[in-house]
C-alpha cells in the first residue's frame, strides 16, 4: 500500500489487498518507512483489535518510521488512548447524540435544497463534487462549530489541501499552520462572545484554548472530508448501478438501508493503525509489543466470511454491521450526523434530477490517489435532461 484501483469502477479495494485477505486475515507487512508490521484484513479480527485495549491509538507509539513521532497535539483525541481520549471526547458526546442530530434534519434539507437550486440554475451540467458533495457537509459542520459564513470557503480549501494526498510537505505545513492560526482566532472570539454553537459551549469547560483548537481541527476535518467523499463516491456508485438506483427511487423507505450499504461497500475511511502494547496473538499470529498493525476497513467490509456476495452493491442487504465508522472507544463521533446528511442529500439529488447521468465515460472520472487518507473522486461531471 498504497495501491491503485481500476479506473471506471474505483469502488473495490485495491487488488493487492483483496489478494492479501484471500491468503488469510493476518499478513506480514512492511510500512513505507521500512518498519515491519502486520496487515489485518478480516472483519472479525479488525473489529476485535479495535475493541482491544492492548492496542494503542497513540501517535507517538506508531512504529512505522526510523525516528520517534511526537505525541498528538492537545485536543486531537483520535490519536490518543484513555484517559486523555475520554477527557476530550466526553464533553462532545452529548452534543452529537442521535436525537440532537435528528433535530438538524430540517436545516440539512434546506442546505441541500439550496445547493441543488444553484446546481439546477447553472445546469444542465455540473461537477457533483464542487456543487453538491463538498458544500453540504462544509456548511453543516461550520454552522455546528460556529465558523462565520464568510470563512467557509477558505476553511474548505485548507482542509482539501492537507487531505487530498497530493500536497507537497511545504504546502501541507503551510495549510496546517494557517488552519491552526484561524482556529486560535475563532476560539478567542467564542470566549469573548459565545454564540449558539458547539465550540462556544465548550468554552464553558476546563479545556484550554490550545485543546479547543485541536478539537476544532478534528471535528472540522472529519466532519467535512469523509462525508463529502461519501456523497460524491456514493452518487457515482449508484449511477454505475442503475438497477440499485431504480430500486431506491421506487422505494424511498429504502434510504436508510441504502446509506448503510453504501457505507459498507465504499469504506471511504480505508484503514487505521494500532500499536500493540504487549505481545498479542491475533488470528494465530504473534504480534510483538511495539509493532504497529494496519487495520483494513475496506477489506473487512468486503469479507466473504461476514457478508454474502460482499463485492455486490445490494441496497436491500440484510447482513449489516459494517465497520465504516470504526468500532470501540474511537467509534466515529459524527456517525449520526453523517447518516442524516447522506439520507437527505441522496434522496433530494435523485428526486430533483431523475435523468441524472455521468457526463463523461466512467473511466475518465478522476480518482483521489491512494495516498489520501479518505478515498473518493476529485470531480464527478454529470448532466441531466
C-alpha positions as CSV (number, residue, x, y, z in Angstrom):
1,X,0.0,0.0,0.0
2,X,-0.8,2.5,-1.3
3,X,-2.0,0.5,-4.3
4,X,-4.1,1.9,-7.2
5,X,-7.7,1.0,-8.0
6,X,-9.0,0.2,-11.5
7,X,-10.3,3.2,-13.4
8,X,-14.1,3.4,-14.1
9,X,-15.0,1.3,-11.1
10,X,-12.9,2.5,-8.2
11,X,-15.3,1.1,-5.6
12,X,-13.4,-2.2,-4.8
13,X,-10.4,-2.3,-2.6
14,X,-7.0,-2.5,-4.5
15,X,-6.4,-6.0,-5.9
16,X,-3.3,-6.4,-3.6
17,X,-5.5,-6.0,-0.5
18,X,-8.1,-8.4,-1.8
19,X,-5.4,-11.0,-2.5
20,X,-3.9,-10.5,1.0
21,X,-7.3,-11.2,2.5
22,X,-7.6,-14.4,0.4
23,X,-4.3,-15.6,1.8
24,X,-5.6,-15.1,5.3
25,X,-6.9,-12.4,7.6
26,X,-3.4,-11.5,9.0
27,X,-0.4,-10.8,6.8
28,X,3.1,-9.6,7.3
29,X,3.5,-6.1,6.1
30,X,6.4,-3.6,5.8
31,X,5.4,0.0,6.5
32,X,6.5,2.6,3.9
33,X,9.2,3.8,6.4
34,X,10.7,0.3,6.3
35,X,9.5,-0.9,9.7
36,X,8.0,-4.5,9.9
37,X,4.3,-4.7,10.8
38,X,1.1,-6.6,10.2
39,X,-1.9,-6.1,7.9
40,X,-5.2,-7.3,9.2
41,X,-7.9,-7.7,6.5
42,X,-10.6,-9.9,8.1
43,X,-13.8,-8.4,9.5
44,X,-13.8,-10.3,12.9
45,X,-10.2,-9.6,13.6
46,X,-10.3,-5.9,12.6
47,X,-13.3,-5.5,14.9
48,X,-11.7,-7.3,17.8
49,X,-8.5,-5.2,17.6
50,X,-10.5,-2.0,17.5
51,X,-12.1,-3.0,20.8
52,X,-8.9,-4.4,22.4
53,X,-7.2,-2.1,25.0
54,X,-3.9,-3.9,24.4
55,X,-3.7,-2.0,21.1
56,X,-2.9,1.7,21.3
57,X,-4.1,4.6,19.1
58,X,-1.3,6.9,20.3
59,X,0.6,8.8,17.6
60,X,3.9,8.7,19.5
61,X,3.8,4.9,19.7
62,X,3.4,4.3,16.0
63,X,6.4,2.2,14.9
64,X,6.3,3.0,11.2
65,X,9.4,5.1,10.6
66,X,13.0,5.3,11.7
67,X,12.5,8.2,14.0
68,X,10.3,8.9,17.0
69,X,7.0,10.5,16.3
70,X,5.8,13.3,18.7
71,X,2.6,12.9,20.7
72,X,-0.7,14.1,19.3
73,X,-1.2,17.8,19.8
74,X,-3.6,18.7,22.7
75,X,-7.2,18.1,21.7
76,X,-6.5,15.8,18.7
77,X,-8.1,12.8,20.6
78,X,-8.2,10.4,17.6
79,X,-4.5,9.7,18.2
80,X,-4.8,9.2,22.0
81,X,-5.7,6.4,24.5
82,X,-7.6,6.6,27.7
83,X,-7.8,8.7,29.9
84,X,-6.7,11.5,27.6
85,X,-9.0,10.4,24.8
86,X,-12.0,10.3,27.2
87,X,-11.3,13.7,28.7
88,X,-11.7,15.3,25.2
89,X,-14.4,13.1,23.9
90,X,-16.7,13.1,26.9
91,X,-17.8,16.8,26.6
92,X,-18.6,16.2,22.9
93,X,-20.7,13.1,23.2
94,X,-23.8,14.9,24.5
95,X,-23.6,17.3,21.6
96,X,-23.6,14.6,18.9
97,X,-26.3,12.3,20.1
98,X,-28.7,10.7,17.6
99,X,-31.6,12.9,19.0
100,X,-29.7,16.1,18.7
101,X,-28.5,15.2,15.2
102,X,-32.1,14.4,14.1
103,X,-33.1,17.9,15.2
104,X,-30.7,19.2,12.4
105,X,-32.6,17.3,9.7
106,X,-34.7,20.3,8.6
107,X,-31.6,22.5,8.4
108,X,-29.7,19.9,6.3
109,X,-32.7,19.6,4.0
110,X,-32.6,23.4,3.5
111,X,-28.9,23.4,2.8
112,X,-29.2,20.6,0.4
113,X,-32.1,22.3,-1.4
114,X,-30.1,25.5,-1.8
115,X,-27.2,23.6,-3.3
116,X,-29.5,21.8,-5.7
117,X,-31.2,25.0,-6.7
118,X,-27.9,26.6,-7.6
119,X,-26.8,23.5,-9.4
120,X,-30.1,23.4,-11.4
121,X,-29.9,27.1,-12.3
122,X,-26.3,26.7,-13.6
123,X,-27.1,23.4,-15.4
124,X,-27.7,21.2,-17.3
125,X,-24.1,20.0,-16.4
126,X,-22.2,20.2,-13.1
127,X,-19.3,18.8,-11.1
128,X,-21.1,17.0,-8.4
129,X,-18.1,17.3,-6.1
130,X,-18.0,21.1,-6.0
131,X,-21.7,21.7,-6.5
132,X,-23.1,19.1,-4.1
133,X,-20.7,16.8,-2.2
134,X,-18.4,19.5,-0.7
135,X,-20.7,22.4,0.2
136,X,-23.4,20.4,2.1
137,X,-21.1,18.9,4.8
138,X,-19.0,22.1,4.8
139,X,-21.9,24.3,5.7
140,X,-23.3,21.8,8.2
141,X,-20.1,21.4,10.2
142,X,-19.2,25.1,10.0
143,X,-22.6,26.0,11.4
144,X,-22.3,23.4,14.2
145,X,-18.9,24.8,15.2
146,X,-19.8,28.4,14.6
147,X,-17.4,29.2,11.7
148,X,-18.6,32.5,10.2
149,X,-20.2,32.2,6.7
150,X,-17.5,34.3,5.0
151,X,-14.7,32.0,6.3
152,X,-16.2,28.7,5.0
153,X,-14.6,28.7,1.5
154,X,-11.2,29.3,3.0
155,X,-11.6,26.6,5.5
156,X,-12.7,24.1,2.9
157,X,-9.7,24.9,0.7
158,X,-7.3,24.4,3.7
159,X,-8.8,21.1,4.6
160,X,-8.7,20.0,1.0
161,X,-5.0,20.9,0.9
162,X,-3.9,18.6,3.7
163,X,-6.3,15.8,3.0
164,X,-6.0,15.3,-0.8
165,X,-2.9,13.0,-0.8
166,X,-1.1,15.1,-3.4
167,X,0.1,18.1,-1.5
168,X,3.8,18.8,-1.0
169,X,5.3,18.7,2.5
170,X,5.8,22.5,2.3
171,X,2.2,23.2,1.3
172,X,0.9,20.8,4.0
173,X,2.8,22.6,6.7
174,X,1.5,26.0,5.4
175,X,-2.1,24.8,5.3
176,X,-1.9,23.2,8.7
177,X,-0.4,26.3,10.2
178,X,-2.9,28.6,8.6
179,X,-5.8,26.4,9.9
180,X,-4.3,26.4,13.4
181,X,-3.9,30.2,13.4
182,X,-7.5,30.6,12.2
183,X,-8.8,28.3,14.9
184,X,-6.9,30.2,17.5
185,X,-8.7,33.4,16.5
186,X,-12.0,31.6,16.3
187,X,-11.6,30.1,19.9
188,X,-10.7,33.6,21.2
189,X,-13.8,35.1,19.5
190,X,-16.0,32.4,21.1
191,X,-14.6,33.0,24.5
192,X,-15.2,36.7,24.2
193,X,-18.7,36.5,22.5
194,X,-20.2,33.0,22.8
195,X,-22.8,32.1,20.2
196,X,-25.2,29.1,19.7
197,X,-22.6,26.5,18.6
198,X,-20.6,23.6,19.8
199,X,-17.3,25.5,20.1
200,X,-18.9,28.2,22.2
201,X,-20.4,25.6,24.5
202,X,-17.0,24.0,25.0
203,X,-15.5,27.3,26.2
204,X,-17.6,26.8,29.3
205,X,-15.5,23.7,30.2
206,X,-12.0,23.4,31.7
207,X,-10.5,22.9,28.2
208,X,-7.6,25.3,27.3
209,X,-7.6,27.4,24.1
210,X,-4.9,25.0,22.7
211,X,-7.1,22.0,23.4
212,X,-10.2,23.6,21.9
213,X,-8.1,24.4,18.8
214,X,-7.2,20.7,18.5
215,X,-10.8,19.5,19.0
216,X,-12.0,22.1,16.4
217,X,-9.5,20.8,13.9
218,X,-10.5,17.2,14.3
219,X,-14.2,18.0,14.1
220,X,-13.9,20.3,11.1
221,X,-11.6,17.9,9.1
222,X,-13.6,14.7,10.0
223,X,-17.0,16.4,9.6
224,X,-16.1,17.6,6.1
225,X,-13.8,15.3,4.2
226,X,-15.3,11.9,5.0
227,X,-18.9,12.9,4.3
228,X,-18.0,14.9,1.2
229,X,-16.3,11.9,-0.3
230,X,-19.1,9.6,0.7
231,X,-21.6,11.8,-1.1
232,X,-19.6,12.0,-4.3
233,X,-18.5,8.4,-4.4
234,X,-21.9,7.2,-3.3
235,X,-23.6,9.1,-6.2
236,X,-21.0,7.7,-8.6
237,X,-21.6,4.1,-7.4
238,X,-25.4,4.5,-7.7
239,X,-25.1,5.9,-11.2
240,X,-22.9,2.9,-12.1
241,X,-25.5,0.5,-10.7
242,X,-28.7,1.7,-12.3
243,X,-30.8,-1.2,-11.1
244,X,-30.0,-0.3,-7.5
245,X,-30.7,3.4,-8.1
246,X,-34.0,2.4,-9.7
247,X,-34.9,0.4,-6.5
248,X,-34.1,3.4,-4.4
249,X,-36.2,5.8,-6.4
250,X,-39.1,3.3,-6.4
251,X,-39.0,2.8,-2.6
252,X,-37.9,5.9,-0.6
253,X,-38.3,3.8,2.6
254,X,-35.1,2.0,1.4
255,X,-33.0,5.1,2.0
256,X,-31.7,4.2,5.5
257,X,-30.7,0.7,4.3
258,X,-29.1,2.2,1.2
259,X,-26.9,4.6,3.2
260,X,-25.7,1.7,5.4
261,X,-24.9,-0.4,2.3
262,X,-23.0,2.4,0.6
263,X,-21.0,2.9,3.8
264,X,-20.1,-0.8,3.8
265,X,-19.5,-1.0,0.0
266,X,-17.3,2.1,-0.3
267,X,-15.5,2.3,3.0
268,X,-14.0,5.7,2.2
269,X,-12.0,5.7,5.5
270,X,-9.8,2.9,4.2
271,X,-7.7,1.9,7.2
272,X,-6.4,2.9,10.6
273,X,-3.4,1.9,12.6
274,X,-2.9,0.5,16.1
275,X,0.3,-0.4,18.1
276,X,0.5,-3.5,20.3
277,X,1.3,-2.5,23.9
278,X,2.1,-6.2,24.9
279,X,2.6,-9.4,22.9
280,X,-0.8,-10.3,21.5
281,X,-1.9,-13.3,19.4
282,X,-4.2,-12.3,16.6
283,X,-5.6,-14.8,14.1
284,X,-2.9,-17.3,15.1
285,X,0.0,-14.8,14.6
286,X,2.0,-13.4,17.5
287,X,2.2,-9.6,17.3
288,X,5.1,-8.4,19.4
289,X,4.8,-5.4,21.7
290,X,5.7,-2.2,19.9
291,X,4.6,-3.5,16.5
292,X,2.1,-1.4,14.5
293,X,-0.7,-3.1,12.6
294,X,-2.7,-1.7,9.7
295,X,-6.5,-2.4,10.0
296,X,-8.0,-2.5,6.6
297,X,-11.6,-1.3,6.8
298,X,-12.2,-1.7,3.1
299,X,-11.4,-5.4,3.0
300,X,-13.1,-6.1,6.4
301,X,-16.3,-4.6,4.9
302,X,-15.9,-6.9,1.9
303,X,-15.1,-10.1,3.9
304,X,-17.0,-13.1,2.4
305,X,-17.0,-14.8,5.8
306,X,-19.1,-11.9,7.2
307,X,-21.1,-10.7,4.2
308,X,-23.0,-12.6,1.4
309,X,-21.7,-11.6,-2.0
310,X,-19.7,-8.7,-0.5
311,X,-18.5,-7.4,-3.8
312,X,-22.1,-6.6,-4.9
313,X,-23.8,-3.3,-4.1
314,X,-27.2,-4.5,-2.7
315,X,-29.4,-1.8,-1.2
316,X,-31.7,-4.5,0.3
317,X,-28.9,-6.2,2.1
318,X,-29.8,-7.7,5.5
319,X,-26.4,-8.7,6.8
320,X,-25.4,-5.3,8.1
321,X,-22.9,-4.4,10.8
322,X,-20.2,-2.7,8.7
323,X,-17.1,-1.0,10.2
324,X,-17.2,2.2,8.2
325,X,-17.4,4.3,11.3
326,X,-14.9,2.1,13.2
327,X,-15.7,0.3,16.5
328,X,-14.8,0.6,20.2
329,X,-14.0,3.8,22.1
330,X,-13.0,5.5,18.8
331,X,-16.3,4.8,17.1
332,X,-16.9,7.9,14.9
333,X,-18.4,10.7,17.0
334,X,-20.2,12.2,14.0
335,X,-21.7,8.9,12.6
336,X,-25.3,10.0,13.2
337,X,-24.7,13.4,11.6
338,X,-23.1,11.7,8.5
339,X,-26.0,9.4,8.2
340,X,-28.5,12.3,8.2
341,X,-26.5,14.2,5.6
342,X,-26.4,11.2,3.3
343,X,-30.1,10.3,3.7
344,X,-31.2,13.8,3.0
345,X,-28.7,14.5,0.2
346,X,-29.1,11.3,-1.8
347,X,-32.9,11.4,-1.6
348,X,-33.0,15.1,-2.7
349,X,-30.4,14.7,-5.5
350,X,-32.1,11.8,-7.3
351,X,-35.6,13.2,-6.8
352,X,-34.6,16.6,-8.2
353,X,-32.8,15.1,-11.2
354,X,-34.5,11.9,-12.4
355,X,-32.4,11.9,-15.6
356,X,-29.0,12.4,-13.9
357,X,-26.2,10.6,-15.6
358,X,-22.4,10.8,-16.0
359,X,-21.2,13.5,-18.4
360,X,-18.0,11.6,-19.2
361,X,-17.1,7.9,-19.5
362,X,-16.7,6.3,-16.1
363,X,-13.0,5.6,-16.8
364,X,-12.4,9.3,-17.1
365,X,-13.7,10.2,-13.7
366,X,-10.5,11.3,-11.8
367,X,-10.0,9.3,-8.5
368,X,-8.2,10.6,-5.5
369,X,-4.7,9.0,-5.1
370,X,-4.5,6.1,-2.7
371,X,-2.1,8.2,-0.6
372,X,-5.1,10.2,0.5
373,X,-6.4,9.2,3.9
374,X,-10.0,9.2,2.6
375,X,-11.0,7.5,-0.7
376,X,-13.1,9.4,-3.3
377,X,-13.1,11.2,-6.6
378,X,-11.6,14.6,-7.4
379,X,-14.6,15.6,-9.6
380,X,-17.7,13.9,-10.9
381,X,-19.1,15.5,-14.1
382,X,-22.8,14.9,-14.5
383,X,-25.6,16.1,-16.8
384,X,-29.4,15.8,-16.9
385,X,-32.2,16.3,-19.4
